[in-house]
Amino acid sequence: MNSYISLLMAAERAKDLQCDAIKERYRREARQARRAARGRRGPGRAAHASRVPESYEDFLCQTAQSAMREPAAAARSRGQAVH
């Protein structure tokens, strides 16, 4: 009786491992498809990646510069609410 139960459990375990392998394959394929889609978006993504700040101070400078380039930045500094 015990050997029969062991065989059933081994068969169930094999099924579980196969299911896990299939799920992992689908996840991997989906991840690769997302990466490929990201790569097809064009050069804008790469241009943004080149502007990553080196330090926190650089980040603050970039943030301040972009806020000053924004047309409504001057109005907000006088207390206008942001909508």
DOZA-513091 format. One record per atom (N, C-alpha, C, O): residue number from 0; residue in one letter; atom name; z, y, x. Coordinates in steps of 0.02 Angstrom, whole numbers. Layout:
N
SITE  seq  type  atom      zz      yy      xx
SITE  NUM     A    CA       Z       Y       X
...
***
This chain:
83
SITE  seq  type  atom      zz      yy      xx
SITE    0     M     N       0     -59      41
SITE    0     M    CA       0       0       0
SITE    0     M     C       0      63      43
SITE    0     M     O     -36     111      28
SITE    1     N     N      39      64      96
SITE    1     N    CA      43     122     139
SITE    1     N     C     -23     136     174
SITE    1     N     O     -42     195     182
SITE    2     S     N     -59      85     194
SITE    2     S    CA    -122      96     228
SITE    2     S     C    -173     127     179
SITE    2     S     O    -214     168     199
SITE    3     Y     N    -170     107     116
SITE    3     Y    CA    -215     135      65
SITE    3     Y     C    -202     210      57
SITE    3     Y     O    -248     250      52
SITE    4     I     N    -138     229      54
SITE    4     I    CA    -119     299      48
SITE    4     I     C    -140     338     110
SITE    4     I     O    -164     394     105
SITE    5     S     N    -132     309     168
SITE    5     S    CA    -153     341     230
SITE    5     S     C    -228     352     231
SITE    5     S     O    -251     405     254
SITE    6     L     N    -266     305     207
SITE    6     L    CA    -339     313     204
SITE    6     L     C    -358     369     156
SITE    6     L     O    -403     409     170
SITE    7     L     N    -325     371      98
SITE    7     L    CA    -339     424      50
SITE    7     L     C    -322     493      79
SITE    7     L     O    -360     541      70
SITE    8     M     N    -265     497     112
SITE    8     M    CA    -245     561     142
SITE    8     M     C    -293     581     198
SITE    8     M     O    -309     640     205
SITE    9     A     N    -317     533     237
SITE    9     A    CA    -365     548     290
SITE    9     A     C    -430     573     260
SITE    9     A     O    -461     619     286
SITE   10     A     N    -452     543     205
SITE   10     A    CA    -513     564     172
SITE   10     A     C    -506     634     143
SITE   10     A     O    -551     675     149
SITE   11     E     N    -449     649     114
SITE   11     E    CA    -436     716      88
SITE   11     E     C    -434     767     144
SITE   11     E     O    -460     823     138
SITE   12     R     N    -404     747     199
SITE   12     R    CA    -400     793     257
SITE   12     R     C    -470     806     284
SITE   12     R     O    -486     863     302
SITE   13     A     N    -512     756     287
SITE   13     A    CA    -581     765     310
SITE   13     A     C    -619     812     263
SITE   13     A     O    -657     855     286
SITE   14     K     N    -608     804     198
SITE   14     K    CA    -640     849     150
SITE   14     K     C    -617     921     159
SITE   14     K     O    -657     968     158
SITE   15     D     N    -552     930     170
SITE   15     D    CA    -524     996     181
SITE   15     D     C    -553    1028     243
SITE   15     D     O    -571    1087     243
SITE   16     L     N    -560     989     297
SITE   16     L    CA    -588    1016     358
SITE   16     L     C    -661    1036     349
SITE   16     L     O    -683    1086     376
SITE   17     Q     N    -698     996     311
SITE   17     Q    CA    -768    1013     297
SITE   17     Q     C    -772    1078     256
SITE   17     Q     O    -814    1121     271
SITE   18     C     N    -730    1084     206
SITE   18     C    CA    -730    1145     166
SITE   18     C     C    -712    1206     208
SITE   18     C     O    -743    1258     202
SITE   19     D     N    -663    1199     252
SITE   19     D    CA    -644    1254     296
SITE   19     D     C    -701    1273     342
SITE   19     D     O    -713    1332     354
SITE   20     A     N    -736    1223     368
SITE   20     A    CA    -793    1237     412
SITE   20     A     C    -848    1273     375
SITE   20     A     O    -879    1319     402
SITE   21     I     N    -861    1254     313
SITE   21     I    CA    -913    1287     274
SITE   21     I     C    -893    1359     258
SITE   21     I     O    -935    1404     264
SITE   22     K     N    -830    1370     240
SITE   22     K    CA    -807    1438     226
SITE   22     K     C    -813    1482     288
SITE   22     K     O    -835    1539     284
SITE   23     E     N    -795    1454     346
SITE   23     E    CA    -799    1492     408
SITE   23     E     C    -871    1508     425
SITE   23     E     O    -886    1563     449
SITE   24     R     N    -917    1461     413
SITE   24     R    CA    -988    1474     425
SITE   24     R     C   -1013    1530     381
SITE   24     R     O   -1049    1574     405
SITE   25     Y     N    -994    1531     316
SITE   25     Y    CA   -1014    1584     271
SITE   25     Y     C    -986    1651     293
SITE   25     Y     O   -1021    1702     291
SITE   26     R     N    -923    1652     315
SITE   26     R    CA    -893    1714     339
SITE   26     R     C    -930    1740     400
SITE   26     R     O    -944    1800     405
SITE   27     R     N    -945    1695     446
SITE   27     R    CA    -981    1714     507
SITE   27     R     C   -1050    1742     491
SITE   27     R     O   -1071    1793     519
SITE   28     E     N   -1086    1709     445
SITE   28     E    CA   -1152    1733     426
SITE   28     E     C   -1148    1801     391
SITE   28     E     O   -1190    1844     403
SITE   29     A     N   -1098    1810     349
SITE   29     A    CA   -1090    1874     315
SITE   29     A     C   -1074    1929     366
SITE   29     A     O   -1100    1985     361
SITE   30     R     N   -1031    1914     415
SITE   30     R    CA   -1014    1962     467
SITE   30     R     C   -1077    1981     507
SITE   30     R     O   -1088    2040     522
SITE   31     Q     N   -1117    1931     524
SITE   31     Q    CA   -1178    1945     561
SITE   31     Q     C   -1227    1987     520
SITE   31     Q     O   -1260    2031     546
SITE   32     A     N   -1230    1973     455
SITE   32     A    CA   -1275    2012     411
SITE   32     A     C   -1251    2084     407
SITE   32     A     O   -1292    2130     407
SITE   33     R     N   -1185    2095     403
SITE   33     R    CA   -1159    2164     401
SITE   33     R     C   -1174    2201     466
SITE   33     R     O   -1193    2259     465
SITE   34     R     N   -1166    2166     522
SITE   34     R    CA   -1181    2197     586
SITE   34     R     C   -1254    2215     592
SITE   34     R     O   -1272    2268     616
SITE   35     A     N   -1297    2170     569
SITE   35     A    CA   -1369    2183     571
SITE   35     A     C   -1387    2242     526
SITE   35     A     O   -1429    2284     544
SITE   36     A     N   -1356    2246     467
SITE   36     A    CA   -1369    2302     422
SITE   36     A     C   -1345    2367     452
SITE   36     A     O   -1379    2419     446
SITE   37     R     N   -1289    2366     486
SITE   37     R    CA   -1264    2425     519
SITE   37     R     C   -1311    2448     574
SITE   37     R     O   -1321    2508     584
SITE   38     G     N   -1341    2401     609
SITE   38     G    CA   -1388    2417     662
SITE   38     G     C   -1452    2447     636
SITE   38     G     O   -1485    2485     671
SITE   39     R     N   -1471    2430     575
SITE   39     R    CA   -1533    2456     545
SITE   39     R     C   -1526    2526     517
SITE   39     R     O   -1576    2556     498
SITE   40     R     N   -1466    2552     515
SITE   40     R    CA   -1456    2617     483
SITE   40     R     C   -1487    2674     523
SITE   40     R     O   -1503    2726     495
SITE   41     G     N   -1497    2664     586
SITE   41     G    CA   -1532    2714     625
SITE   41     G     C   -1490    2744     680
SITE   41     G     O   -1434    2723     693
SITE   42     P     N   -1518    2795     714
SITE   42     P    CA   -1486    2823     773
SITE   42     P     C   -1426    2867     757
SITE   42     P     O   -1388    2885     802
SITE   43     G     N   -1416    2886     695
SITE   43     G    CA   -1360    2929     677
SITE   43     G     C   -1293    2898     694
SITE   43     G     O   -1247    2932     714
SITE   44     R     N   -1289    2835     686
SITE   44     R    CA   -1226    2799     700
SITE   44     R     C   -1211    2802     775
SITE   44     R     O   -1153    2813     794
SITE   45     A     N   -1261    2791     816
SITE   45     A    CA   -1251    2792     889
SITE   45     A     C   -1234    2863     912
SITE   45     A     O   -1194    2871     958
SITE   46     A     N   -1265    2913     881
SITE   46     A    CA   -1250    2982     900
SITE   46     A     C   -1177    2999     885
SITE   46     A     O   -1145    3033     924
SITE   47     H     N   -1152    2974     830
SITE   47     H    CA   -1082    2986     813
SITE   47     H     C   -1035    2952     862
SITE   47     H     O    -984    2979     881
SITE   48     A     N   -1054    2892     884
SITE   48     A    CA   -1011    2854     930
SITE   48     A     C   -1005    2890     997
SITE   48     A     O    -955    2883    1031
SITE   49     S     N   -1056    2929    1016
SITE   49     S    CA   -1053    2964    1080
SITE   49     S     C   -1005    3023    1078
SITE   49     S     O    -986    3049    1130
SITE   50     R     N    -985    3045    1018
SITE   50     R    CA    -940    3102    1012
SITE   50     R     C    -867    3082    1004
SITE   50     R     O    -826    3123     984
SITE   51     V     N    -850    3021    1020
SITE   51     V    CA    -781    2998    1013
SITE   51     V     C    -739    3034    1066
SITE   51     V     O    -756    3032    1125
SITE   52     P     N    -685    3066    1047
SITE   52     P    CA    -645    3104    1095
SITE   52     P     C    -609    3058    1145
SITE   52     P     O    -591    3001    1129
SITE   53     E     N    -601    3084    1205
SITE   53     E    CA    -568    3046    1258
SITE   53     E     C    -492    3046    1250
SITE   53     E     O    -459    2998    1268
SITE   54     S     N    -465    3100    1223
SITE   54     S    CA    -393    3106    1217
SITE   54     S     C    -375    3139    1151
SITE   54     S     O    -419    3161    1113
SITE   55     Y     N    -312    3143    1137
SITE   55     Y    CA    -288    3174    1075
SITE   55     Y     C    -304    3249    1077
SITE   55     Y     O    -321    3278    1025
SITE   56     E     N    -298    3281    1135
SITE   56     E    CA    -313    3352    1141
SITE   56     E     C    -387    3364    1125
SITE   56     E     O    -403    3413    1092
SITE   57     D     N    -431    3321    1150
SITE   57     D    CA    -502    3327    1135
SITE   57     D     C    -515    3320    1060
SITE   57     D     O    -556    3355    1031
SITE   58     F     N    -479    3274    1029
SITE   58     F    CA    -485    3264     957
SITE   58     F     C    -466    3328     920
SITE   58     F     O    -500    3348     873
SITE   59     L     N    -410    3359     940
SITE   59     L    CA    -388    3421     908
SITE   59     L     C    -440    3477     918
SITE   59     L     O    -453    3515     871
SITE   60     C     N    -469    3481     977
SITE   60     C    CA    -520    3532     989
SITE   60     C     C    -581    3521     946
SITE   60     C     O    -609    3568     917
SITE   61     Q     N    -603    3458     941
SITE   61     Q    CA    -661    3443     900
SITE   61     Q     C    -647    3459     827
SITE   61     Q     O    -690    3485     791
SITE   62     T     N    -587    3443     805
SITE   62     T    CA    -569    3456     735
SITE   62     T     C    -569    3531     721
SITE   62     T     O    -594    3553     670
SITE   63     A     N    -541    3570     767
SITE   63     A    CA    -539    3643     758
SITE   63     A     C    -610    3671     759
SITE   63     A     O    -626    3716     720
SITE   64     Q     N    -651    3647     804
SITE   64     Q    CA    -720    3672     808
SITE   64     Q     C    -758    3657     744
SITE   64     Q     O    -795    3700     719
SITE   65     S     N    -750    3596     718
SITE   65     S    CA    -787    3579     657
SITE   65     S     C    -760    3619     598
SITE   65     S     O    -799    3637     553
SITE   66     A     N    -696    3635     597
SITE   66     A    CA    -668    3675     542
SITE   66     A     C    -695    3746     546
SITE   66     A     O    -706    3777     494
SITE   67     M     N    -705    3772     605
SITE   67     M    CA    -730    3840     612
SITE   67     M     C    -804    3844     595
SITE   67     M     O    -828    3896     574
SITE   68     R     N    -841    3789     605
SITE   68     R    CA    -912    3788     587
SITE   68     R     C    -922    3783     512
SITE   68     R     O    -975    3800     486
SITE   69     E     N    -872    3759     477
SITE   69     E    CA    -877    3750     404
SITE   69     E     C    -880    3818     370
SITE   69     E     O    -840    3862     386
SITE   70     P     N    -927    3828     323
SITE   70     P    CA    -934    3894     292
SITE   70     P     C    -872    3919     255
SITE   70     P     O    -858    3979     256
SITE   71     A     N    -835    3875     224
SITE   71     A    CA    -777    3897     185
SITE   71     A     C    -713    3899     225
SITE   71     A     O    -660    3912     197
SITE   72     A     N    -717    3888     290
SITE   72     A    CA    -656    3887     331
SITE   72     A     C    -622    3955     331
SITE   72     A     O    -560    3959     329
SITE   73     A     N    -660    4008     335
SITE   73     A    CA    -629    4075     335
SITE   73     A     C    -593    4089     269
SITE   73     A     O    -539    4119     270
SITE   74     A     N    -623    4068     214
SITE   74     A    CA    -591    4080     149
SITE   74     A     C    -527    4041     142
SITE   74     A     O    -478    4065     113
SITE   75     R     N    -526    3981     168
SITE   75     R    CA    -465    3940     164
SITE   75     R     C    -409    3969     205
SITE   75     R     O    -350    3962     187
SITE   76     S     N    -425    4002     260
SITE   76     S    CA    -371    4030     302
SITE   76     S     C    -335    4086     266
SITE   76     S     O    -279    4103     284
SITE   77     R     N    -366    4116     214
SITE   77     R    CA    -334    4169     176
SITE   77     R     C    -295    4140     116
SITE   77     R     O    -269    4178      76
SITE   78     G     N    -292    4075     111
SITE   78     G    CA    -252    4045      58
SITE   78     G     C    -290    4018      -1
SITE   78     G     O    -259    3998     -50
SITE   79     Q     N    -356    4016       3
SITE   79     Q    CA    -394    3989     -53
SITE   79     Q     C    -383    3913     -57
SITE   79     Q     O    -383    3878      -6
SITE   80     A     N    -374    3889    -117
SITE   80     A    CA    -361    3817    -126
SITE   80     A     C    -425    3777    -113
SITE   80     A     O    -481    3801    -125
SITE   81     V     N    -415    3717     -89
SITE   81     V    CA    -471    3672     -76
SITE   81     V     C    -482    3630    -138
SITE   81     V     O    -434    3599    -163
SITE   82     H     N    -542    3627    -163
SITE   82     H    CA    -556    3588    -224
SITE   82     H     C    -590    3525    -206
SITE   82     H     O    -607    3485    -250
***
